C-alpha cells in the first residue's frame, strides 16, 4: 500500500494564509495609520510576522486571525501588535557613517558655538529611532566631539512601535552590533557582559542619561513637543511612504527644526519639501534649514 508523505513545514506555511480581503484591509489600515505601504509583494513577509500573533493568541492559523480581528471585534486591541509586526526595524550603530563624520568634523562645532553663546542645550531628534542605535550613536559622537566644556546635550528618539521603544530604553544589544562602533567609543561607552556566553553589551550610563525615548507616529497631523531641534535624523523610513505622505512628514519635521539646523535623510531618500527654498543642501541627503 502506498502512503502519502505528510506535508512539509513549508507546505503547511503555504496553506496558512490570510484571506485575500483580510490582507487588503490590513494593508489599508497600516498605510492610513503609519504611512507604510504594504503592496502584494510584501504579503509573505506580513504573514510570516503575523504568525507570532497567531501563536500568542492560541489560534489555529492566519485565517482564524483575520476572522478574529475583522469579524470578532479583536481589531482595536490587536492593532498595535499588527503595527509592531509589520514595521521594519532595521538599524545599526553608525549606519551611513559619512553623515556622522560630517556631524563630528563640521556641524557640531557650528551649532555648539551658538548654543554656548545663548546658554542653550544642543538638541537632537532621531525621528525613526527603532531600538535606539541611531540615537545612542548621536550621543556618543556629540559627547566625544564636544567634551565637558560643550553645551548640554539632549537627544530624543521616537518610533511608532511600542516594542522597539521598550528595547531602546533598555539599551542592551547583541555583541555583534558593536562591530561598526569605533574602538575608542567601544572602550569608553559600552559595557560588555562579564559572562562572555551572554554575548551582549549595554550603553554606558553617561550616554544613556543624554537620551530619552517616546512613542510617536510620523503620520500624526501634529507632533507637539519641542520645536527647536538643532539636528533631526529621519533616515530610511520615508522610502516606505507614498510621496504625498513623505512631503507631509518632511514639512512637519521642518516645523520642529531651528533656522540653521540640519535635517538628515537616508541616502536612498529624496527631499520632497513643498517649499524647497526653506532648505539648502550641504551634502548628500543633508539639508540646512535657511528659513
Secondary structure, DSSP 8 states (H G I E B T S, - for coil): --------HHHHHHHS---HHHHHHHHHHHHHHH-B---GGGHHHHHHHHHHHHHHHT-S-HHHHHHHHHHSS-HHHHHHHHHHHHS-----TTSSHHHHHHIIIIIHHHHHHHHHHHT--EEEEETT-TTSHHHHHHHHHHHHHH-TTS--EEEEEEES-HHHHHHHHHTEEEGGGGTTS-HHHHHHHEEE-SSGGG-EEEE-HHHHTTEEEEE--TTSS---S---EEEEEE-SSGGGB-HHHHHHHHHHHHHTEEEEEEEEE-TT-----S-GGGEEEEETTEEEE--
